[in-house]
Amino acid sequence: MLSVEALDKIRETMNLLIKDDRMEWQGSLKETYRKYLHPDNLDYSTDLWKPTWTNEVLDVFQLDTTVNL
C-alpha cells in the first residue's frame, strides 16, 4: 500500500501537471491516473530516471523509504 504521504505527492503532482497542461483531466482521478501514471503507461527510458540518479528529485513517491517498498 502507498503511504498517505505518497498519495498526497501523487495527487499534488497530478494537479501541477494538469495546471501546466502536461496532463489533461480525464473526468476522474482514477481515469487520469490510469492514462498517465499507471505503470503500464510509463516510459521506462533512461531519461525518465536520470533526475533520480543525479539527485535532482527529492524522493520518488513510495520509494522514499524502505517502509513503503
PyMOL Python script that loads the backbone (N, CA, C, O; Angstrom):
from pymol import cmd

cmd.read_pdbstr("""\
ATOM      1  N   MET A   1       0.828  -1.191   0.000  1.00  0.00           N
ATOM      2  CA  MET A   1       0.000   0.000   0.000  1.00  0.00           C
ATOM      3  C   MET A   1       0.869   1.250   0.000  1.00  0.00           C
ATOM      4  O   MET A   1       1.950   1.273   0.587  1.00  0.00           O
ATOM      5  N   LEU A   2       0.390   2.258  -0.650  1.00  0.00           N
ATOM      6  CA  LEU A   2       1.087   3.532  -0.633  1.00  0.00           C
ATOM      7  C   LEU A   2       0.805   4.246   0.671  1.00  0.00           C
ATOM      8  O   LEU A   2      -0.290   4.137   1.223  1.00  0.00           O
ATOM      9  N   SER A   3       1.774   4.964   1.155  1.00  0.00           N
ATOM     10  CA  SER A   3       1.557   5.757   2.366  1.00  0.00           C
ATOM     11  C   SER A   3       0.695   6.967   2.029  1.00  0.00           C
ATOM     12  O   SER A   3       0.568   7.347   0.865  1.00  0.00           O
ATOM     13  N   VAL A   4       0.111   7.561   3.049  1.00  0.00           N
ATOM     14  CA  VAL A   4      -0.694   8.768   2.845  1.00  0.00           C
ATOM     15  C   VAL A   4       0.171   9.879   2.259  1.00  0.00           C
ATOM     16  O   VAL A   4      -0.283  10.634   1.399  1.00  0.00           O
ATOM     17  N   GLU A   5       1.405   9.979   2.718  1.00  0.00           N
ATOM     18  CA  GLU A   5       2.317  10.993   2.189  1.00  0.00           C
ATOM     19  C   GLU A   5       2.544  10.781   0.695  1.00  0.00           C
ATOM     20  O   GLU A   5       2.550  11.740  -0.077  1.00  0.00           O
ATOM     21  N   ALA A   6       2.728   9.545   0.293  1.00  0.00           N
ATOM     22  CA  ALA A   6       2.941   9.253  -1.128  1.00  0.00           C
ATOM     23  C   ALA A   6       1.703   9.603  -1.944  1.00  0.00           C
ATOM     24  O   ALA A   6       1.816  10.154  -3.039  1.00  0.00           O
ATOM     25  N   LEU A   7       0.531   9.290  -1.422  1.00  0.00           N
ATOM     26  CA  LEU A   7      -0.705   9.627  -2.133  1.00  0.00           C
ATOM     27  C   LEU A   7      -0.851  11.133  -2.290  1.00  0.00           C
ATOM     28  O   LEU A   7      -1.274  11.614  -3.341  1.00  0.00           O
ATOM     29  N   ASP A   8      -0.499  11.879  -1.245  1.00  0.00           N
ATOM     30  CA  ASP A   8      -0.542  13.342  -1.329  1.00  0.00           C
ATOM     31  C   ASP A   8       0.402  13.854  -2.414  1.00  0.00           C
ATOM     32  O   ASP A   8       0.054  14.774  -3.153  1.00  0.00           O
ATOM     33  N   LYS A   9       1.570  13.275  -2.512  1.00  0.00           N
ATOM     34  CA  LYS A   9       2.556  13.703  -3.513  1.00  0.00           C
ATOM     35  C   LYS A   9       2.077  13.390  -4.923  1.00  0.00           C
ATOM     36  O   LYS A   9       2.238  14.198  -5.837  1.00  0.00           O
ATOM     37  N   ILE A  10       1.492  12.219  -5.088  1.00  0.00           N
ATOM     38  CA  ILE A  10       0.980  11.837  -6.410  1.00  0.00           C
ATOM     39  C   ILE A  10      -0.138  12.786  -6.825  1.00  0.00           C
ATOM     40  O   ILE A  10      -0.162  13.264  -7.959  1.00  0.00           O
ATOM     41  N   ARG A  11      -1.055  13.056  -5.918  1.00  0.00           N
ATOM     42  CA  ARG A  11      -2.178  13.940  -6.239  1.00  0.00           C
ATOM     43  C   ARG A  11      -1.698  15.354  -6.550  1.00  0.00           C
ATOM     44  O   ARG A  11      -2.152  15.959  -7.522  1.00  0.00           O
ATOM     45  N   GLU A  12      -0.796  15.883  -5.747  1.00  0.00           N
ATOM     46  CA  GLU A  12      -0.293  17.235  -5.998  1.00  0.00           C
ATOM     47  C   GLU A  12       0.487  17.293  -7.318  1.00  0.00           C
ATOM     48  O   GLU A  12       0.395  18.274  -8.055  1.00  0.00           O
ATOM     49  N   THR A  13       1.245  16.249  -7.607  1.00  0.00           N
ATOM     50  CA  THR A  13       1.957  16.181  -8.887  1.00  0.00           C
ATOM     51  C   THR A  13       0.975  16.213 -10.044  1.00  0.00           C
ATOM     52  O   THR A  13       1.181  16.929 -11.024  1.00  0.00           O
ATOM     53  N   MET A  14      -0.090  15.439  -9.928  1.00  0.00           N
ATOM     54  CA  MET A  14      -1.116  15.438 -10.976  1.00  0.00           C
ATOM     55  C   MET A  14      -1.741  16.823 -11.119  1.00  0.00           C
ATOM     56  O   MET A  14      -1.932  17.299 -12.238  1.00  0.00           O
ATOM     57  N   ASN A  15      -2.060  17.474 -10.004  1.00  0.00           N
ATOM     58  CA  ASN A  15      -2.640  18.817 -10.053  1.00  0.00           C
ATOM     59  C   ASN A  15      -1.722  19.784 -10.783  1.00  0.00           C
ATOM     60  O   ASN A  15      -2.175  20.559 -11.625  1.00  0.00           O
ATOM     61  N   LEU A  16      -0.437  19.742 -10.464  1.00  0.00           N
ATOM     62  CA  LEU A  16       0.529  20.642 -11.105  1.00  0.00           C
ATOM     63  C   LEU A  16       0.685  20.337 -12.588  1.00  0.00           C
ATOM     64  O   LEU A  16       0.786  21.258 -13.399  1.00  0.00           O
ATOM     65  N   LEU A  17       0.707  19.068 -12.953  1.00  0.00           N
ATOM     66  CA  LEU A  17       0.835  18.695 -14.364  1.00  0.00           C
ATOM     67  C   LEU A  17      -0.402  19.093 -15.161  1.00  0.00           C
ATOM     68  O   LEU A  17      -0.294  19.502 -16.317  1.00  0.00           O
ATOM     69  N   ILE A  18      -1.562  18.976 -14.551  1.00  0.00           N
ATOM     70  CA  ILE A  18      -2.792  19.414 -15.215  1.00  0.00           C
ATOM     71  C   ILE A  18      -2.774  20.926 -15.379  1.00  0.00           C
ATOM     72  O   ILE A  18      -3.095  21.438 -16.451  1.00  0.00           O
ATOM     73  N   LYS A  19      -2.402  21.640 -14.331  1.00  0.00           N
ATOM     74  CA  LYS A  19      -2.336  23.101 -14.379  1.00  0.00           C
ATOM     75  C   LYS A  19      -1.355  23.576 -15.444  1.00  0.00           C
ATOM     76  O   LYS A  19      -1.589  24.601 -16.085  1.00  0.00           O
ATOM     77  N   ASP A  20      -0.261  22.845 -15.641  1.00  0.00           N
ATOM     78  CA  ASP A  20       0.774  23.202 -16.617  1.00  0.00           C
ATOM     79  C   ASP A  20       0.481  22.637 -18.008  1.00  0.00           C
ATOM     80  O   ASP A  20       1.327  22.709 -18.899  1.00  0.00           O
ATOM     81  N   ASP A  21      -0.706  22.079 -18.192  1.00  0.00           N
ATOM     82  CA  ASP A  21      -1.135  21.482 -19.473  1.00  0.00           C
ATOM     83  C   ASP A  21      -0.240  20.346 -19.943  1.00  0.00           C
ATOM     84  O   ASP A  21      -0.097  20.130 -21.147  1.00  0.00           O
ATOM     85  N   ARG A  22       0.353  19.627 -19.024  1.00  0.00           N
ATOM     86  CA  ARG A  22       1.145  18.445 -19.377  1.00  0.00           C
ATOM     87  C   ARG A  22       0.309  17.179 -19.234  1.00  0.00           C
ATOM     88  O   ARG A  22       0.685  16.111 -19.717  1.00  0.00           O
ATOM     89  N   MET A  23      -0.831  17.318 -18.562  1.00  0.00           N
ATOM     90  CA  MET A  23      -1.827  16.255 -18.424  1.00  0.00           C
ATOM     91  C   MET A  23      -3.191  16.884 -18.671  1.00  0.00           C
ATOM     92  O   MET A  23      -3.389  18.080 -18.455  1.00  0.00           O
ATOM     93  N   GLU A  24      -4.117  16.068 -19.122  1.00  0.00           N
ATOM     94  CA  GLU A  24      -5.485  16.527 -19.303  1.00  0.00           C
ATOM     95  C   GLU A  24      -6.386  15.731 -18.366  1.00  0.00           C
ATOM     96  O   GLU A  24      -6.323  14.502 -18.334  1.00  0.00           O
ATOM     97  N   TRP A  25      -7.224  16.430 -17.603  1.00  0.00           N
ATOM     98  CA  TRP A  25      -8.144  15.791 -16.685  1.00  0.00           C
ATOM     99  C   TRP A  25      -9.052  14.846 -17.464  1.00  0.00           C
ATOM    100  O   TRP A  25      -9.625  15.233 -18.482  1.00  0.00           O
ATOM    101  N   GLN A  26      -9.183  13.623 -16.995  1.00  0.00           N
ATOM    102  CA  GLN A  26      -9.950  12.604 -17.693  1.00  0.00           C
ATOM    103  C   GLN A  26     -11.330  12.360 -17.082  1.00  0.00           C
ATOM    104  O   GLN A  26     -11.959  11.340 -17.362  1.00  0.00           O
ATOM    105  N   GLY A  27     -11.805  13.294 -16.245  1.00  0.00           N
ATOM    106  CA  GLY A  27     -13.133  13.172 -15.652  1.00  0.00           C
ATOM    107  C   GLY A  27     -13.134  12.613 -14.249  1.00  0.00           C
ATOM    108  O   GLY A  27     -14.090  12.810 -13.499  1.00  0.00           O
ATOM    109  N   SER A  28     -12.062  11.909 -13.882  1.00  0.00           N
ATOM    110  CA  SER A  28     -11.928  11.399 -12.515  1.00  0.00           C
ATOM    111  C   SER A  28     -10.447  11.203 -12.209  1.00  0.00           C
ATOM    112  O   SER A  28      -9.616  11.069 -13.107  1.00  0.00           O
ATOM    113  N   LEU A  29     -10.150  11.191 -10.934  1.00  0.00           N
ATOM    114  CA  LEU A  29      -8.773  10.965 -10.502  1.00  0.00           C
ATOM    115  C   LEU A  29      -8.278   9.603 -10.999  1.00  0.00           C
ATOM    116  O   LEU A  29      -7.159   9.480 -11.495  1.00  0.00           O
ATOM    117  N   LYS A  30      -9.116   8.604 -10.860  1.00  0.00           N
ATOM    118  CA  LYS A  30      -8.759   7.240 -11.254  1.00  0.00           C
ATOM    119  C   LYS A  30      -8.416   7.160 -12.752  1.00  0.00           C
ATOM    120  O   LYS A  30      -7.401   6.573 -13.127  1.00  0.00           O
ATOM    121  N   GLU A  31      -9.248   7.741 -13.584  1.00  0.00           N
ATOM    122  CA  GLU A  31      -9.006   7.676 -15.029  1.00  0.00           C
ATOM    123  C   GLU A  31      -7.795   8.507 -15.439  1.00  0.00           C
ATOM    124  O   GLU A  31      -7.054   8.117 -16.342  1.00  0.00           O
ATOM    125  N   THR A  32      -7.589   9.646 -14.788  1.00  0.00           N
ATOM    126  CA  THR A  32      -6.408  10.462 -15.087  1.00  0.00           C
ATOM    127  C   THR A  32      -5.138   9.712 -14.706  1.00  0.00           C
ATOM    128  O   THR A  32      -4.167   9.699 -15.462  1.00  0.00           O
ATOM    129  N   TYR A  33      -5.149   9.088 -13.530  1.00  0.00           N
ATOM    130  CA  TYR A  33      -4.006   8.276 -13.095  1.00  0.00           C
ATOM    131  C   TYR A  33      -3.758   7.140 -14.090  1.00  0.00           C
ATOM    132  O   TYR A  33      -2.624   6.915 -14.513  1.00  0.00           O
ATOM    133  N   ARG A  34      -4.815   6.433 -14.456  1.00  0.00           N
ATOM    134  CA  ARG A  34      -4.655   5.296 -15.381  1.00  0.00           C
ATOM    135  C   ARG A  34      -4.046   5.716 -16.714  1.00  0.00           C
ATOM    136  O   ARG A  34      -3.197   5.014 -17.263  1.00  0.00           O
ATOM    137  N   LYS A  35      -4.477   6.851 -17.230  1.00  0.00           N
ATOM    138  CA  LYS A  35      -3.980   7.285 -18.538  1.00  0.00           C
ATOM    139  C   LYS A  35      -2.516   7.695 -18.488  1.00  0.00           C
ATOM    140  O   LYS A  35      -1.760   7.375 -19.405  1.00  0.00           O
ATOM    141  N   TYR A  36      -2.099   8.397 -17.438  1.00  0.00           N
ATOM    142  CA  TYR A  36      -0.769   8.996 -17.428  1.00  0.00           C
ATOM    143  C   TYR A  36       0.243   8.336 -16.507  1.00  0.00           C
ATOM    144  O   TYR A  36       1.428   8.300 -16.838  1.00  0.00           O
ATOM    145  N   LEU A  37      -0.178   7.817 -15.371  1.00  0.00           N
ATOM    146  CA  LEU A  37       0.778   7.376 -14.356  1.00  0.00           C
ATOM    147  C   LEU A  37       0.751   5.890 -14.047  1.00  0.00           C
ATOM    148  O   LEU A  37       1.591   5.404 -13.290  1.00  0.00           O
ATOM    149  N   HIS A  38      -0.169   5.183 -14.600  1.00  0.00           N
ATOM    150  CA  HIS A  38      -0.208   3.741 -14.365  1.00  0.00           C
ATOM    151  C   HIS A  38       1.100   3.133 -14.884  1.00  0.00           C
ATOM    152  O   HIS A  38       1.565   3.509 -15.960  1.00  0.00           O
ATOM    153  N   PRO A  39       1.696   2.201 -14.137  1.00  0.00           N
ATOM    154  CA  PRO A  39       2.979   1.610 -14.556  1.00  0.00           C
ATOM    155  C   PRO A  39       2.988   1.050 -15.982  1.00  0.00           C
ATOM    156  O   PRO A  39       4.031   1.056 -16.636  1.00  0.00           O
ATOM    157  N   ASP A  40       1.856   0.574 -16.465  1.00  0.00           N
ATOM    158  CA  ASP A  40       1.801   0.050 -17.831  1.00  0.00           C
ATOM    159  C   ASP A  40       1.954   1.140 -18.886  1.00  0.00           C
ATOM    160  O   ASP A  40       2.260   0.848 -20.042  1.00  0.00           O
ATOM    161  N   ASN A  41       1.741   2.404 -18.490  1.00  0.00           N
ATOM    162  CA  ASN A  41       1.792   3.513 -19.452  1.00  0.00           C
ATOM    163  C   ASN A  41       3.041   4.372 -19.344  1.00  0.00           C
ATOM    164  O   ASN A  41       3.226   5.290 -20.143  1.00  0.00           O
ATOM    165  N   LEU A  42       3.892   4.094 -18.382  1.00  0.00           N
ATOM    166  CA  LEU A  42       5.103   4.903 -18.207  1.00  0.00           C
ATOM    167  C   LEU A  42       6.179   4.524 -19.213  1.00  0.00           C
ATOM    168  O   LEU A  42       6.303   3.365 -19.609  1.00  0.00           O
ATOM    169  N   ASP A  43       6.940   5.506 -19.610  1.00  0.00           N
ATOM    170  CA  ASP A  43       8.102   5.291 -20.468  1.00  0.00           C
ATOM    171  C   ASP A  43       9.292   5.036 -19.551  1.00  0.00           C
ATOM    172  O   ASP A  43       9.707   5.926 -18.809  1.00  0.00           O
ATOM    173  N   TYR A  44       9.830   3.850 -19.596  1.00  0.00           N
ATOM    174  CA  TYR A  44      10.913   3.476 -18.698  1.00  0.00           C
ATOM    175  C   TYR A  44      12.291   3.725 -19.301  1.00  0.00           C
ATOM    176  O   TYR A  44      13.251   3.023 -18.983  1.00  0.00           O
ATOM    177  N   SER A  45      12.383   4.710 -20.160  1.00  0.00           N
ATOM    178  CA  SER A  45      13.665   5.052 -20.771  1.00  0.00           C
ATOM    179  C   SER A  45      14.600   5.653 -19.734  1.00  0.00           C
ATOM    180  O   SER A  45      14.170   6.026 -18.643  1.00  0.00           O
ATOM    181  N   THR A  46      15.845   5.743 -20.068  1.00  0.00           N
ATOM    182  CA  THR A  46      16.857   6.320 -19.184  1.00  0.00           C
ATOM    183  C   THR A  46      16.518   7.750 -18.808  1.00  0.00           C
ATOM    184  O   THR A  46      16.767   8.164 -17.676  1.00  0.00           O
ATOM    185  N   ASP A  47      15.953   8.513 -19.736  1.00  0.00           N
ATOM    186  CA  ASP A  47      15.633   9.913 -19.464  1.00  0.00           C
ATOM    187  C   ASP A  47      14.664  10.073 -18.298  1.00  0.00           C
ATOM    188  O   ASP A  47      14.740  11.056 -17.560  1.00  0.00           O
ATOM    189  N   LEU A  48      13.759   9.121 -18.126  1.00  0.00           N
ATOM    190  CA  LEU A  48      12.802   9.188 -17.029  1.00  0.00           C
ATOM    191  C   LEU A  48      13.493   9.126 -15.677  1.00  0.00           C
ATOM    192  O   LEU A  48      13.101   9.839 -14.754  1.00  0.00           O
ATOM    193  N   TRP A  49      14.502   8.298 -15.541  1.00  0.00           N
ATOM    194  CA  TRP A  49      15.143   8.049 -14.253  1.00  0.00           C
ATOM    195  C   TRP A  49      16.388   8.880 -14.004  1.00  0.00           C
ATOM    196  O   TRP A  49      16.877   8.920 -12.875  1.00  0.00           O
ATOM    197  N   LYS A  50      16.917   9.545 -15.024  1.00  0.00           N
ATOM    198  CA  LYS A  50      18.144  10.321 -14.858  1.00  0.00           C
ATOM    199  C   LYS A  50      18.080  11.336 -13.711  1.00  0.00           C
ATOM    200  O   LYS A  50      19.041  11.432 -12.949  1.00  0.00           O
ATOM    201  N   PRO A  51      16.982  12.104 -13.554  1.00  0.00           N
ATOM    202  CA  PRO A  51      16.936  13.062 -12.435  1.00  0.00           C
ATOM    203  C   PRO A  51      17.048  12.388 -11.058  1.00  0.00           C
ATOM    204  O   PRO A  51      17.540  13.007 -10.115  1.00  0.00           O
ATOM    205  N   THR A  52      16.614  11.166 -10.933  1.00  0.00           N
ATOM    206  CA  THR A  52      16.757  10.484  -9.640  1.00  0.00           C
ATOM    207  C   THR A  52      18.204  10.073  -9.407  1.00  0.00           C
ATOM    208  O   THR A  52      18.672  10.088  -8.269  1.00  0.00           O
ATOM    209  N   TRP A  53      18.910   9.709 -10.456  1.00  0.00           N
ATOM    210  CA  TRP A  53      20.315   9.306 -10.316  1.00  0.00           C
ATOM    211  C   TRP A  53      21.217  10.488  -9.986  1.00  0.00           C
ATOM    212  O   TRP A  53      22.250  10.333  -9.333  1.00  0.00           O
ATOM    213  N   THR A  54      20.815  11.672 -10.445  1.00  0.00           N
ATOM    214  CA  THR A  54      21.645  12.869 -10.237  1.00  0.00           C
ATOM    215  C   THR A  54      21.152  13.711  -9.059  1.00  0.00           C
ATOM    216  O   THR A  54      21.556  14.864  -8.906  1.00  0.00           O
ATOM    217  N   ASN A  55      20.292  13.143  -8.237  1.00  0.00           N
ATOM    218  CA  ASN A  55      19.745  13.803  -7.044  1.00  0.00           C
ATOM    219  C   ASN A  55      19.009  15.102  -7.337  1.00  0.00           C
ATOM    220  O   ASN A  55      19.006  16.011  -6.508  1.00  0.00           O
ATOM    221  N   GLU A  56      18.392  15.199  -8.498  1.00  0.00           N
ATOM    222  CA  GLU A  56      17.570  16.355  -8.823  1.00  0.00           C
ATOM    223  C   GLU A  56      16.150  16.202  -8.288  1.00  0.00           C
ATOM    224  O   GLU A  56      15.388  17.168  -8.243  1.00  0.00           O
ATOM    225  N   VAL A  57      15.804  14.998  -7.888  1.00  0.00           N
ATOM    226  CA  VAL A  57      14.483  14.701  -7.336  1.00  0.00           C
ATOM    227  C   VAL A  57      14.658  14.371  -5.862  1.00  0.00           C
ATOM    228  O   VAL A  57      15.513  13.562  -5.499  1.00  0.00           O
ATOM    229  N   LEU A  58      13.843  15.001  -5.004  1.00  0.00           N
ATOM    230  CA  LEU A  58      13.990  14.781  -3.565  1.00  0.00           C
ATOM    231  C   LEU A  58      13.644  13.359  -3.145  1.00  0.00           C
ATOM    232  O   LEU A  58      14.352  12.760  -2.335  1.00  0.00           O
ATOM    233  N   ASP A  59      12.580  12.826  -3.680  1.00  0.00           N
ATOM    234  CA  ASP A  59      12.211  11.436  -3.443  1.00  0.00           C
ATOM    235  C   ASP A  59      11.270  10.989  -4.547  1.00  0.00           C
ATOM    236  O   ASP A  59      10.756  11.815  -5.301  1.00  0.00           O
ATOM    237  N   VAL A  60      11.048   9.718  -4.644  1.00  0.00           N
ATOM    238  CA  VAL A  60      10.229   9.184  -5.721  1.00  0.00           C
ATOM    239  C   VAL A  60       9.040   8.439  -5.107  1.00  0.00           C
ATOM    240  O   VAL A  60       9.040   7.213  -5.003  1.00  0.00           O
ATOM    241  N   PHE A  61       8.044   9.204  -4.710  1.00  0.00           N
ATOM    242  CA  PHE A  61       6.814   8.690  -4.136  1.00  0.00           C
ATOM    243  C   PHE A  61       7.060   7.600  -3.097  1.00  0.00           C
ATOM    244  O   PHE A  61       7.752   7.858  -2.112  1.00  0.00           O
ATOM    245  N   GLN A  62       6.535   6.416  -3.273  1.00  0.00           N
ATOM    246  CA  GLN A  62       6.662   5.381  -2.257  1.00  0.00           C
ATOM    247  C   GLN A  62       8.070   4.803  -2.148  1.00  0.00           C
ATOM    248  O   GLN A  62       8.332   4.005  -1.249  1.00  0.00           O
ATOM    249  N   LEU A  63       8.955   5.177  -3.016  1.00  0.00           N
ATOM    250  CA  LEU A  63      10.322   4.660  -2.952  1.00  0.00           C
ATOM    251  C   LEU A  63      11.216   5.510  -2.057  1.00  0.00           C
ATOM    252  O   LEU A  63      12.431   5.313  -2.026  1.00  0.00           O
ATOM    253  N   ASP A  64      10.633   6.436  -1.341  1.00  0.00           N
ATOM    254  CA  ASP A  64      11.387   7.342  -0.476  1.00  0.00           C
ATOM    255  C   ASP A  64      12.022   6.627   0.719  1.00  0.00           C
ATOM    256  O   ASP A  64      13.139   6.963   1.110  1.00  0.00           O
ATOM    257  N   THR A  65      11.342   5.665   1.294  1.00  0.00           N
ATOM    258  CA  THR A  65      11.860   4.950   2.454  1.00  0.00           C
ATOM    259  C   THR A  65      11.654   3.454   2.285  1.00  0.00           C
ATOM    260  O   THR A  65      10.840   3.018   1.470  1.00  0.00           O
ATOM    261  N   THR A  66      12.388   2.679   3.048  1.00  0.00           N
ATOM    262  CA  THR A  66      12.209   1.223   2.972  1.00  0.00           C
ATOM    263  C   THR A  66      10.879   0.784   3.548  1.00  0.00           C
ATOM    264  O   THR A  66      10.422  -0.317   3.244  1.00  0.00           O
ATOM    265  N   VAL A  67      10.243   1.600   4.366  1.00  0.00           N
ATOM    266  CA  VAL A  67       8.953   1.261   4.958  1.00  0.00           C
ATOM    267  C   VAL A  67       7.906   1.089   3.862  1.00  0.00           C
ATOM    268  O   VAL A  67       7.022   0.241   3.981  1.00  0.00           O
ATOM    269  N   ASN A  68       7.994   1.877   2.804  1.00  0.00           N
ATOM    270  CA  ASN A  68       6.968   1.891   1.765  1.00  0.00           C
ATOM    271  C   ASN A  68       7.334   1.032   0.568  1.00  0.00           C
ATOM    272  O   ASN A  68       6.631   1.087  -0.441  1.00  0.00           O
ATOM    273  N   LEU A  69       8.374   0.259   0.626  1.00  0.00           N
ATOM    274  CA  LEU A  69       8.756  -0.583  -0.511  1.00  0.00           C
ATOM    275  C   LEU A  69       7.900  -1.810  -0.603  1.00  0.00           C
ATOM    276  O   LEU A  69       8.087  -2.628  -1.504  1.00  0.00           O
TER     277      LEU A  69
END
""", "prot")
cmd.dss("prot")
cmd.show_as("cartoon", "prot")
cmd.util.cbc("prot")
cmd.orient("prot")
